[in-house]
Amino acid sequence: QRSLDNPARKFAAGEEFPYLGISYPLEIVHKQDQTLILRDKFYLAEFASLNAKAVFIDWYKAQAALEIGDRVEIYAQLNGYAFKRFRITSAKTRWGSCGPHGSLNFSYRLIMAPIEIIDYVVVHELAHLRIMNHSKTFWGEVQKLMPDYDVQRKWLKDNGHRLTLD
C-alpha cells in the first residue's frame, strides 16, 4: 500500500531521486552518451528513458558497491573485523545480512540513505561477524562502534520505506 509521501515512481522529468540522503531532480536529455549521470541533477539519456528503472538500479548498484565497499573496509580495518566478501543485492526486505562464513550483503537501496545510515547498517552487519544474534552483547558491540546507533536505527525504521524505485 502506497502512502501519500511515497507515490509510485514515474521516472518523469522533475521527479526527485535520492542519493546519499539528498534528493536530486531528474532531467531527460537528448544528447548524452552515458545512460545516467549525476551532477546537480540526475541526467537520463532520452534513449534510456524506456528502461529508466533498470538504468537507475544499475547506477545505484555501482555506486553502492563503491561507497558501501569503502565503508565496510574502513570500519573492518579500524575495528579488527575480518570478512570474506561483500556483495550488493537487490534485497527489498533486508538492508543487510551477514552469513555464517563472513559474507556481508547490502541492499543497493541503502545508497539512497544518508551516509550515517549506511554506516549504521555496515557497523550492524560487521558486529554480526562476532555475535550472530541481537542480544544485549550484540547491541553493546554496535554501540562501541557507533554510540548513537539508535538514532540511525530509528531513522531507517521511520524512513526506509522511501528508499525505493517502486
N, C-alpha and C positions, 0 to 999 in steps of 0.2 A: 504494500500500500504506500502510495506516494504522499508526502506532506507538501504543504504549500511552499515550504522553504527548501524543498528538494524536488523540483519538477523534472520530468523526463527530458533527457538531452535531445537536442535537435541538430547540434553541430552547425548552427547558423551564425552568420556574421553578427558580432556584438555579444554573443553568448560568452559567459565567463568560465574559465577553466583554471583550477588551482595548480600551483607548483610550489613546493616548499612553503605552503601556507599563504601564498599571495595569489590573488585571482587576477588573471590576465584575459582581456577580451580576445575573441577570435576574429581575424580578418582573413577573408578568402582572396587570394591574389592570382592574377592571370599569368604573370611571367616570373616563375620561380622554379628552379631545378629541383631543389630539395622538397620533399613532401610536406615537412613541418619544421618551422624554425621558431624559436622563442627569442624575442628581443624585448621591446616594450609591450608587445602583444604576441599572441600566437599567430603566426602567418602560415596558413594552409594553402598549398598549391591547388588551384582550381581542378586540375586533372585528378587530384587525390580526394576530392570532396565527396565522391560517392562512397568511398571507403573510409570516411573520416574516423569512425570509431576504431577501426583496426589500426589506422595510422597513429592515432593518439595512444592506443595501448602499446604499440611497438616503441613509440618515443618514450613513454613513461617507463617501460621496462628497461630500456637502455639507460635512461637517467638514473633509475633506481639501482641498477647494477653498479654504476659508478659511485653515486652518493652513499648508498647503504653499504656497499662494499668497503668504502673508505672508513665509515663509522665503525663497522664490525672490526676491521683491522686495528683502528686506534684504540677502541675500548678493550679488545682482546689483549693487545700488547701492554697497555697500561696496567692491566689488572691480572695478567698471567693466565688468561684463558686460552685453551688450545681447542680449536675446532678443526674438523676435517675439510669441510667445504661449506659454501653458502650458495643459495640459489634464489632467484627472483621467480615468484609463482604468480598465477592468476587467481589465487585463493580469494574467495568472497566472504568466507565466514571466519577466517583467522588472519590476524595481522602478521603473525609469525609463528614458527614452531621450531622445536629442537628435537631431532631424532636421537635415539639411544646411543648412536655411534658418533655423535659430534657433528651431525649435519644440521645446518641452520637454514631455515626457509623464511622468506619475507614476501608478503604480497606487494606487487608493484603499486597498489593503491596508496601505500604509505608515502610515496614520493609527493603526493598531493598535500600532505600534512606539514606543519611547521617542523623545522629541524629538531626542536626539543622533543617532539612527539616521536620522531624517528629514533632519536637517541634512547628514549624510554623503551621502545619495543626492542631495540638492539640489546640494551642492558638486560631487559627481562629475559630474552632468549639466551644470552650468554650466561646468565645466572643459572639457567636450567642445565648447563653443562656440568655444574657442581651439584645441583639439587633438582631432581626431576619431579617436583611436586609444587604445590602452592602453600606450603606450611609457613609458620612464623619464621622459621630459619631461612626459607627462601626469600620472603619479603625483607628480612634483615639484610640479606646479601644484596638485593636490589637497592635497598636504602643506603648501603655503604657506598655504592657507585653513583647513586642519584638521590640525594636526600629529599628532594621534593617530588619524587616519583608519583605520589598520589595526585598532584596537580595535573600531571601529564596523563595519568590513567583516567582521571575524571574528564579531561578534555576529549580524549579518544572515545569514551563512553557517550558523551553528550554530542559529539560532532562527527564521529566516524561514519555515520550513515550518509554524510555529504560527500565523502571521498569515493565517488563512483562515476563511471561513464555511462551507466544505465539510464 
